[in-house]
Amino acid sequence: MGVRVARLLAFTPLAAALLQGPITVGQTTITNEYPERIAFEVRVASAAANVETVDLLLTVRGDTTTRSLRANAVPTRRPIAWVEWDPRPDGVPPGVPVTYAWKVRDAAGNVFTSPGETFIVEDARFAWRTLEGDDLAVWWYRGDDRFGRSIFDAANRALDRMRRASTADIDDRLHIVIYADDESFAGAQDYVQEWVGGRAYPSMAVTVQVVPPDAEADWIEDVIPHEVAHLFFYQATHTALSYGPPSWLDEGYASYHEFSSHHRDLRLVRDAAASGELIPLRLASGSFGVDAARVDLLYAESLSAVTFVYEGWGENGMASLLEALRQGADLDEALLQVTGLDFEGFQQAWWEWLGGEPGAYPTPPWEGPAPRTPMPTPTDRPVPPTTTPSPRSDVVFPPFPICCPLPLAAVAFIGAARVRDRGARRSWHSP
Ligand SMILES: [Zn+2]
């Protein structure tokens, strides 16, 4: 395993140190052995008394909490403190910025916290190449410049398109990390289903994907815009006040921004409406279940409903909808503001747009009483990862993905078996 050592500036200038009192913190050495561990080492000193405790404070972008790790340090006036962090159980992906600081306390009761410094987590097993702009950065390690550029350009075009049609913008730069194969990707995960070929971390503005250098351009131009759209959607709709938008809106928005034609999906939904197999849109919230055909239809319905918003109310309508959600409206309120329809009315209008008979919105097609999925509750939930599968068409996925005890709380399988000639697609999402 390659070990990359980075010496980062966490040096406190003398003047500042004098102002801060007797405690000083030197330059931090970070030894990166991700995904196993990241080690931190620093010389600290107190002019007043022995150093008693040294804590490393870590804040991962998108997290509302700060981790505190107690460092090893001999209680002297000038100890070297060191501590190791295992980022995988914390669900920390490569590509995410992490800010660290040292909190030092001496035996005389003096406390000093060093200024925060930021580094970006890299998988130390590979020699990464980077293409960076103000709004986007791409990391890859296999494939030439043209390959990296193709990912960057697809992401850039998708982001430009979303921005032009939105009142919202991104606060955090979007980071896209590309692994060349499933095994390398899986090695960076604490736990992963073997069919999973990518994962998005919207709250961290990071997506980690498996894209081999020989991937078809078509596939890149679907999966990268789709992932960028999830990251953009999160930043466009999320605040501490906002409700979690339903899956159909998030997935529909992401699918809508793929560059490929959506003819097949839109036709699938019209056919389902005509044959009485349409699944009520209300059920496209939270988990999409595990049945591949049902998951496929729910994805297509999500795309269809979002397409209906664009066709009926234009880009301004969608922009207003996202803005209303960001301002704290729930879905009913946001739809009412933009379309004049509440969710029930919106479903009816969509149904008629699909060619359905007025007043004949479908009842669920399964046996027994229909499961009623409640609309999202107004909690500020963390957004667990969204995942996509490998682009390799020769990878055999189980026909029905098996749901899955991910170590992340409350992550449910939503699936997205979009079987096309270039392979299957699956996604994870929060309920
Ligand atoms: Zn998705």
Boltz pocket constraint, residues with backbone or C-beta under 6 A from the ligand:
constraints:
  - pocket:
      binder: B
      contacts: [[A, 226], [A, 230], [A, 250], [A, 251], [A, 254], [A, 386], [A, 387], [A, 427]]
      max_distance: 6.0
